[in-house]
Amino acid sequence: MKPVKRKKRIKQKSLFEKYLQTLTETQAEAVLSYFAEFSAHNSLPHAEKQKMREDFENALLYYDSDGIPLENALERLRIKNLGGFYIRPPILWYPLDDAAKIYPLSLKHGQMSLFRLSVYFKEAVTPEILRIALAFTIKRFPSFATTVKKGFFWHYLDTAKRRYAIQEEHDIPCRPLNISRSSSQSFRVLHYRNRISVEFFHILTDGTGGMVFLKTLVAEYLKLLGAEPETDEQILDVNEAPSQSETANEFCRADKTETVSGFIGKPAVQMSGKLSKNKPCRILHFKMDARSLSQAAKRRNATITAYLLAQMFLAGKHATDELEGSMNIQLPVNMRKFYPSDTLRNFSMYCGIKLPLQDITDADSIIPEITLQIEQKASRLSMSEMLNMTTRMVGAMRYVPLFIKAPGARFGYGFLGDKIFSNTLSNLGVVSMPPGFTEHIDSMDFVLGGALTNRASCSVVTFNDTATFSISKCTADPSFEERLYALLAGDGVTPVVEGSELYED
């Protein structure tokens, strides 16, 4: 029986190979020279290197489809923007800052301390260009280009040289990252329609450091699309060498105090409603005119933070079946305002603003007490006491093996870090971008990941005269947000509500 002759498969030319055939000889030589330079700047494993090369090929194809001349395209994609990051061996490692040490210890299945920063453009996101922007940006943030590793006493961050990927968003915001895999990322970059989001495991950074990363990534993305470079103190030059101060653990800088303040407190009143399996189960954005919000706060002789806290207390009381006890809202405090610092790592503490349920009657009655508590509890002295307590706790556990520390941290985290609070309000304040970039941007928002027992966690950021108040829900019960909307609307600050549908459990 004669063997069957199989037809030889003819390899199909890729789109990029077809594109090369349309170029002149001089242009084709320029492209080949360009990718030879790319290879000279890249020593990643073959598969990773090939994927990154395809990223640059796709970027060239995009520029060609957009009518950008090859010479201009190669200039925008100049290889010097890769620097030596992808050619040098991964030798750096970073001990965790004092705040970050608790996060990997307290991990539970399906629960991870994440937060999300997003920017919305006036046009759809171009993934081909976003991939290159991330490749150019990540080298400027060496403590972000890391993976979480276990040491004998503590976790640490180990440099991970890899192709840092972007993902089209299809899933629930702030879902846990898989950090158990070798070289896994501790952040993710997502895109959906006109939105770019970066989700950070809190082990890397706080809201301030995260915003520097997002703004730098966005600036690089817009420059690759043709926007003129502009300066801003929170937009880093991706081709500058990182400074040592940017990766500093600043918790040792606290003023020495006679006393220290701890983290233990009584359980707070929780809002009612069945806890969802998905955390968060819904994200809502209340978009408010920043001027109207400011005027409403001024009419009550309050800061915007104190005003929003008052409305949250009132809405929270409406959303609980409890009749006694106290509500306690966690308020993160940026320590850079007391101790100026360039660090991109965690440098925030928190305090709790606490009111008995029977005292929560109306905004005018509770704002003076809220204001007083903010002045006292978020003061330099009080925050320094907490910083000192943090460093003492870390020091006391310094030589306790990790396998002993971790179970205790998992047990205590739910009580100490969640049950003592009813809700959270994290206010990033006013964020700006240079005019040449702002004209391409519609809005921004800031979202906290779901909590263990709190039914809602709130955050706010102001950009382009719009204050976006975001609510991460962990219950389908709509009582809190409905009451909050009514309170704001009744005060002349009618929000435009956007967000997701309920994610099914």
N, C-alpha and C positions, 0 to 999 in steps of 0.2 A: 504493500500500500504506500503510495507516494505521499510524502509529507505535504501538508497544506501550506502553501506560500502565503505569508502574511504581508499585507501591504505596509510599506514603511510609512510611519506617520511623519507628516511634514509639519515641522514646528511653525506655528503661526507667529507672525511678527507682532511684537507688542506695539501699542500706540506710540510709545516713545521712539521705537525703531522706525516706525513709519514717519514720525515727525522729523527724525534725523535726515531721512531721504529727501525731505522738502527743503533742506538748508543748502546754501552755497558751500563750496569746499572750504572757504575761509571760516564760515560760521560753524561748520561741522568740526573743524580743527579746534575752534575756540571752546566748543562744548566738550570735546574729548580732553582737552587740556584742563578744563574746569573740573572734570570728574577725576582726573589724575591727581589734582591738588586735593580733591575731596578724600581720596584714598590715603594720601600722605598725612591727613589730619584725623584719621579714623583707624583705630586698632580694635574695635569692638569685635566680638565673635562674628563669624561669617554671616549667619542668618540675620543678626541685628544690623550689621553693616549694610547688607543687601536691602533690608527694609528701609533703612534711612536713605540709601541712595535712591530708592523708588520714591521716597517723599520728595526729594529734590527734583527728580524727573517729573513728578506730577505737578510740582510748583511751576516748572518751566512750561509744561503743557497748558496750565491755567493762564499764565502770562501771555502765551501765544494766542490762546482763544480770546483773551481780553484785548488783543491788539498792542501789547507791549513789545517794543523791539527787543531782539535778543540781547543786544549790548546792555540795554537798561535792565533787563531781567537778571542777567549775570551780575550786574553791579548790585542790585538789591539783595541777591542771594550770595554775596561775596563770602568765600570760604573763611576769610579771616574772622568772621563772626563765630565760627566754631572754636576758635582759639586752640588751646592745647588740651581742652577738657576730654575729648574723645580719643586722644592718642596716649595720654599719660596713664600709668597704672593707678588703681584706686588704693591709695595708701592712707588717706585721712580718716579719722574717726572722731566722734564728738560725744563727750559725756552729756547726759541729759541735764537740762536746767532743773532747778529745784521743784518748780511747779510740774514739769513734765514727768518727773519720776513716778508719780502716782498713776498716770494714765495707762501704761501697759500692765501695771500690777492689778488694776481694777477691772480689766477686761472680762466681760461675761459673754456667753454665746449670744450673738445678735445685738450686743450693746457696745457702743464705742463712742467716745467723746469726739464728735465731728462738728465742724461748722462750715458754712458755704457762703462764698462771695460771688455775686453775679453782676455782669454788665450787659445791657441790652443795646444793640446797635440799631441804627435807622435802616440798615439793609441786612439781608441774610448773611450769616457767617460763611466764610470760605474756608472749609476744612484744610485744603491743600496748603493754604498760607498759614493757618493757625499751627499746623504741625511744625513748620519751619520756625515760626516765632517761638515756640516752646523749646526747640532744639537750640536756638540762640540764647534764650533767656535763662535756662536752667543752670548753665555754668556759672552765672553770676550769684547763684544762691546755693553754695556748696553744702550747707547744712540741710537743704531740702532734697538735694540729689543723694539721698541716703536710704538705707533700709534699716529696720529695727532688728537688733541682735540681742541675745541674752548673754550677759556676763555672769560671773559667779555671784556678785553682790547686787548689781543693777543692770538694767537694760542700757543699751547705748546705740548711737547712730553710726552706721558704717557706710562709707562712701560706696555708691552703686553706680558704676559706669554702664549705661545702657541707653537704648533709644527710649526716651520718655514719650509715652503715647498719649494721644487724645482719644476720646470716645464720643460717639454720638449718643445722646441721652435717651434711654428707653425705660429707666427704672426709677424707683422711689428716691427722692433726694436724701442725701446723707446716709445712705445704706452703709453698713460696716465694710471697711477695707479688709482684704485678706493679707495680713502682714506676716503670715507664717511662711510664705513661700520665699525662697532665696531671691534676693535682689528685688523684692516687691516694693512698690511705691507706698509712701505714707501720705500721698495726696493724689487727687485725680483731676484732670482737666476735661470738662464736658462741653459739648455744644448742642444746641437745639434751636433750629430756625435762626432767630436773630440774637440768641443769647450765648454768651460764654460764661461758664461757671467753674470755679475752682473749689473743691472740697478738701479740707485739711484735717488730718488727724491732729488733735491738739498737742500731741507730743512734739510737733515741729515748731509751732508758732502760736501767737494769739491773733486777735483781729487786726491789730496795727501791722504786724509783720505780714500777715496774709494780704492786707490791702496793698502793701508795697509790692508784693509779688504780682498781684493781679494788675495793678496799674502799669508795672514794668512790662508784663506780658502783653497787655492791651496796646501800649505804646509801640512795642516792637511789631505787633500785628498790623497796626495802622500804618507804620512806616513802610512795611513790606507791601502795603496796598497803595503806597504813593503819598501818604501824608508827610508833611515836612517835620523834621525832628524839632521838638520843643523841650525846654527844661522844666523840671518840677522837682522839689526836694524829695518827693516820694517816688520818683521815677529814676531808677538806677541805670547807669550806662552799662550795657551788657558786656562791653569790651574793656571795662575797668577791672582791675584786680579787686576781689572782695577784701574788705578791711577786717582786722581781727575783732574790732568792736562790734561788728555786725553779728558775730556768733558768740558774743560774750554771755555768760551766766551772770546776770546782774543782781541776783537775790542777796548777795553778800554786801550790797551797798547801803543797806538800811541803816538809818541812824540808830545808835545803841539806845535802847529804852530800858527803864527800870522794870517794866512789866512786859509780858507778852500776852497776846490774845490767841485763843485756840479756835477750833473748828466745831466743837461739840455744842449741840443745842437741842432743845426739845422738839419733838415732831410738830410740824406746822399743819394747819388746816389745809386739806387738799380739796380741790374742786371735785364735784361728783361727776358721774359718767363712767361707764365701763371702759377700762383700759384696753386699747387696741393691741393686737399682736404686731402690726406694722408700726414702727416708731421712726419717724412721724407717720400718721395716717392721713394727714392733710396739711397743706401749706396754704396760708392766706396772706395776701398783701393788702394793707390799707394804705393807699397812696393819698397823701394829704398835701395841700398847698402849704409850703413851709412858712410863708408869711402869715397865713391865717392861723396856723398852729402856734406860732410865736405870739401873735396878738391875743389868742385865747389864754395862753400861759401868763402873759403880762397882766391881763385883766384880773387874774387871781393872784398876782404878785408872786409868781412861781417861775422857776426855770422850766424848760421843756421837759427835762427828765422828771422833775418833781410833779409836774402836771400829768404826764403820762402814767406815772406810778399811781397817782390818785385815782385816775380813771380805771386802772387795772385792779386796784383794791376794790372799787365799787362793783366792777364787773365780776370779779372773782367771788365776792360775797353773794352776788346774785346766782352764781353757778355752783354753789355748794349747798348741801343739805345739813351741814353742821350748824349747830346753834351756839356753841361756845368754843373757846380756844382762840388762837391768834393766827393771822395770815402773815407770812414772812416772804418778801420778794427779794431774791438775790440780785445784787447790783455789782457787776464787775467794775473794777477801778483800774485805769491805765496808770501804772506807776511811773511812766516816763514824764508825767506832768510834775512829779516831785523830784525825780532823779533823771534829768535829761540823758537820753541814751540813744545810740544808733542800733541797738540790738534788734535783730529780726526774730529772736526767739521769744518765748513766753516771758513777759514782764508785767503781769497783771495780778491783782489780788481781788478780793470781793468783800462786800459787807452785806448784811441783811437788814432791810427796812421792815420793821415789824409793827403791826397794829392789832389790838384785840378786836374780834368780830363786832362786839357791841359798840365800839368807837367808830366803825366805818359807816358813816351816815350820809355825808355829802362832801363834795370836793372842797368847798370853802372851809369846812370843819377840820378836815384831815391834812390839808396842804401845809399848814404851819408846822405840825408835828413831823411830817415827811421831810420838810426842808431842814428842820432842826436835826433830825437823825442823819440826813445826808452830810450836813456840816460836821457833825461829830464823828460818825462812823467811817466816812470816806475821807477823813482828814489825813494829813501827812503823819501825825502821831499814831493814830489808830492803825493805819496801813503799815507803818513801820513796825508796830508791835506784831502784826500778823506776819510780816516778812521774817522777823526774828524768830517767831514760833515755827515757821516753815523750815528755816535753816537748822533750828534745833532738832526738829523731828527727823529731818534728813540725816543730820549728824548722828543722832541716837541709833538710827537703823543702818548706819554706814557699813558695819561689819557683820550684819545679819545676812546669812545666805539668802539668795533670791527665792529658793524653793520654800523657805520658811516665811518670808515676807509676803509673798503673793496671796496665799489663802486668807490671811488676816485682812489684807487690803480689799480683797473681793467681798469679804463679809461686811467690812465697815463702810465701803463706798456707798452702798445704797442708803444707809442710814445717815452717815455724816454728810454725804455730798448731795443728797436728793430729798430725803424725807423731812429735813429741817426747813426746807423751802416749799412754798406753794407755787411759785412761778419764778421766772427770771426776766429781767429787762437789761439787755446789753445795748448801749447806745454808742455807735461808732462816731457820731457827730457828723460834721459837714465834710464831705469829700469833694475834691475838685480835680479837674484835669485841665491842661493848657488849652486855650481856645481852639487851636488847630486840630486837637483831638476831640474836644467836647462837641464840635459840630457834627461828628459822626455818631455820637452816643445819645441814646434816648433816656436811659435811667439806670439805676443800680439797686440791688437789694442785698440783704444780709440775713441769713437763715441759720438758726441753731438746730442741731440734731435733736432727736427725741430723747426725753428723759425717762427714768425708770418708773417713777410714780407721779410726777407732775403731769397734769392733763394738758398743759400748754407751756411753751417757752417763747418769749417775745424778744425781738431785736429791732433796731431802727438805724437807718442810715439816711443822710440827706445829701442829695445830689441834684444840681440843676433846678433849684427852688422847689424840689419835691422831696418831702419826708416820707420814706417808705417804712411803715411799721409792719413787721412780718410776724406771723403766729405759726409756730410748729405745734400742731395738734396731736395728742395721743389719746383722744377719745372722739367718738362721732357726735357726742353731745354738743350742740351748737350754742349753748346758753351763754358762754363767756364772750364769744365774738359778737353775738347779736346784741348783748347788753352794751358792750364796748362801742359798737357802731352807733347805737342810739345815744349814748352819752356824748360822743364826739359830735355827732350831727346836731344834737341839741345845743351844743356850745358854738355852733357856726363853723365847725371843722368837718364838713361832710366828706368822708373818704370815698374814693373810687376803689371798689373791692375787686381784686384779681386773685388768681391762684388756681390750685388744682381741685379736681373732684376728690371725693373720698377714695383713698386707696383701699381696695378690698382686702379683708383679712383672709 
